[in-house]
Amino acid sequence: MIFIAVGTTLSGCVSTGPTQSAVSADEAKKITEVITKLTKQWSIVHTTKDWDFLKRIWADDFSYIGADGTVRDKEAELAYMEEDTETLTSASCVAFNLRVYGKNFAIGNGDHHEAGKDKEGKPFSRKFRFTNVWVRKQNVYGERKWQVVRGHASLLN
């Protein structure tokens, strides 16, 4: 009985097959465009220092696993990023794929490249691979906005 209840609850937001989404192709395309734009903006936050953008797209229950394996909640990840003494001169999302599982649920993954100078002034160039779980959540004003609830990054070089 529990399995049936869970299956019924999730039936509106899970994939119906390996190449199908629980939403129409047009809706999946619109969702992909929105989340791709948000992801690309996120990828350059270290260069723009637009921490308010992250506060908007990270859900209150957000948690992130950094490349070093550290798990941080929204508050801790924001503090970590704001206190970072590195200077990024370039950052970009060079590859991004999104799988839309329903009108309120999607998972994205891709590659992020960045370059800059560390706190000692030494140049660096890094590549990461990331996965983010997006949920369309209703805010206090009744608006439904896409937010990240979970994320992970792995260092590639």
Buried (B, 14 or more C-beta within 10 A) or exposed (E): EEEEEEEEEEEEBEBEEEEEBBBEEEBBEEBBEBBBEBBEBBBBBBBEEBEEBBEEBBBEEBBBBBBEEEEBEBEEBBEEBEEEEBEBEEBBBEEBEBEBBBBBBBBBBBBBBBBBBEEEEEEEEBBBBBBBBBBBBEEEEEEEBBBBBBBBBEEEE
